[in-house]
Amino acid sequence: VVSFNTRVCLMYIPLMGFNNFMCFCVYLPRYIESTWFIWVSQMNHIPMDIDYDKNKDWVSTQLHATCNVNQSLFNDWFTGHLNFQIEHHLFPTMPRHNYWKAAPLVKALCDKHGIQYKSKTLLTAFVDILHSLKDSGEHWLEAYLHG
């Protein structure tokens, strides 16, 4: 890692100058990466209606706390296969590129036992994040004004 970063610095700083290097090679990629990671990781979690533990079994609790984003080539690539968040929670050590194989088996198990298996479109997942943040903001504002 040190060798790679040293070579990148030695190659790009003379070409771009230190300020441009920091902006375009350090800060901009980190900003894009962070923004992408937050949207991908939160679209399956934040919009879910999480409540206190109701002494449900572990599988039901995992399925209640998360949802999937519909499978497509783009969604699989964009999310790094974390559009299969249900399978990720149930099998955290399974390689992500195999989640699509487990999904039909998990869905069949859910159908058999009457457990809701939630999956939505990517756009719906993003809109749900905004609605959840709006709801949270309204709760905080009410607590601030009337607390």
C-alpha positions in Angstrom: 0.0 0.0 0.0 2.8 2.4 0.9 4.7 1.5 -2.3 1.5 2.1 -4.4 0.7 5.4 -2.8 4.3 6.6 -3.1 4.4 5.7 -6.8 1.0 7.5 -7.4 2.3 10.6 -5.6 5.6 10.6 -7.5 3.8 10.2 -10.9 0.9 12.6 -10.5 2.1 15.5 -8.3 4.7 16.6 -10.9 2.0 16.4 -13.6 -0.9 18.0 -11.8 0.7 20.0 -9.0 0.0 19.2 -5.3 -3.3 21.1 -5.0 -4.9 19.5 -8.1 -3.6 16.1 -7.0 -5.2 16.4 -3.6 -8.5 17.6 -5.1 -8.8 15.2 -8.0 -6.9 12.1 -6.8 -7.6 12.2 -3.1 -10.7 14.2 -2.0 -13.0 13.8 -5.0 -12.7 10.0 -5.2 -13.2 9.7 -1.4 -16.3 12.0 -1.6 -17.8 9.9 -4.5 -17.0 6.6 -2.7 -18.4 7.8 0.6 -21.6 9.0 -1.0 -22.0 5.8 -3.0 -21.4 3.6 0.1 -23.9 5.5 2.2 -26.7 5.2 -0.4 -25.9 1.5 -1.1 -25.6 0.4 2.5 -28.6 2.5 3.8 -31.2 1.7 1.2 -31.8 -1.7 2.7 -31.7 -0.6 6.3 -32.9 2.9 7.1 -36.4 2.7 5.6 -37.2 -0.5 7.5 -39.6 -0.2 10.4 -37.4 -1.4 13.3 -39.0 -1.9 16.7 -37.9 -3.4 20.0 -37.1 -7.1 20.0 -40.4 -9.0 20.0 -38.7 -12.3 20.8 -39.0 -13.4 17.2 -36.6 -16.0 15.9 -33.3 -14.9 14.4 -34.4 -15.4 10.8 -37.6 -13.5 11.2 -35.8 -10.6 12.9 -33.3 -10.4 10.0 -36.1 -10.4 7.4 -38.0 -7.7 9.3 -34.9 -5.4 9.6 -33.8 -5.4 6.0 -35.0 -5.7 2.4 -33.5 -6.5 -1.0 -33.3 -4.4 -4.1 -34.5 -6.2 -7.2 -31.9 -8.1 -9.1 -30.6 -6.7 -12.4 -27.1 -6.5 -14.0 -26.9 -2.9 -13.1 -28.1 -3.3 -9.5 -25.8 -6.2 -8.9 -22.8 -4.1 -10.3 -23.8 -0.8 -8.6 -24.3 -2.4 -5.2 -21.6 -4.9 -5.4 -24.2 -7.6 -4.9 -25.4 -6.0 -1.7 -28.8 -5.6 -3.3 -29.3 -9.0 -1.7 -29.2 -7.6 1.8 -31.5 -10.3 3.2 -29.1 -13.0 2.1 -26.2 -10.9 3.3 -27.7 -10.8 6.8 -28.5 -14.5 6.9 -25.2 -15.6 5.4 -22.6 -12.9 6.2 -19.6 -15.0 5.3 -21.0 -16.2 1.9 -19.2 -14.6 -1.1 -21.4 -11.8 -2.3 -21.4 -13.0 -5.9 -23.3 -16.1 -4.7 -26.2 -14.3 -3.1 -28.4 -14.5 -6.2 -28.1 -18.4 -5.9 -29.4 -18.4 -2.3 -32.2 -15.8 -2.9 -34.7 -18.2 -4.4 -34.1 -20.7 -1.6 -34.6 -18.0 1.1 -37.7 -16.7 -0.7 -39.2 -20.3 -0.8 -38.5 -20.7 2.9 -40.2 -17.4 3.7 -43.2 -18.4 1.6 -43.4 -21.8 3.3 -43.4 -20.2 6.8 -45.4 -17.0 6.0 -42.5 -14.6 6.5 -42.5 -11.5 4.4 -39.6 -11.3 1.9 -39.3 -7.7 0.9 -37.7 -6.6 -2.4 -38.1 -3.2 -4.2 -36.7 -1.3 -7.1 -33.5 0.8 -6.8 -35.5 4.0 -7.3 -38.0 3.1 -4.7 -35.2 2.2 -2.3 -33.6 5.7 -2.8 -36.9 7.5 -2.4 -37.6 5.5 0.8 -34.3 6.8 2.2 -35.4 10.4 1.7 -38.8 9.7 3.3 -37.1 8.1 6.3 -34.7 11.0 6.7 -37.7 13.4 6.4 -39.6 11.5 9.1 -36.6 11.4 11.4 -36.0 15.2 10.9 -39.7 15.9 11.8 -39.4 13.8 15.0 -36.3 15.7 16.0 -37.8 19.0 15.2 -40.9 18.2 17.2 -38.7 17.1 20.2 -36.6 20.2 19.8 -39.6 22.6 19.7 -41.8 20.9 22.3 -39.2 19.0 24.3 
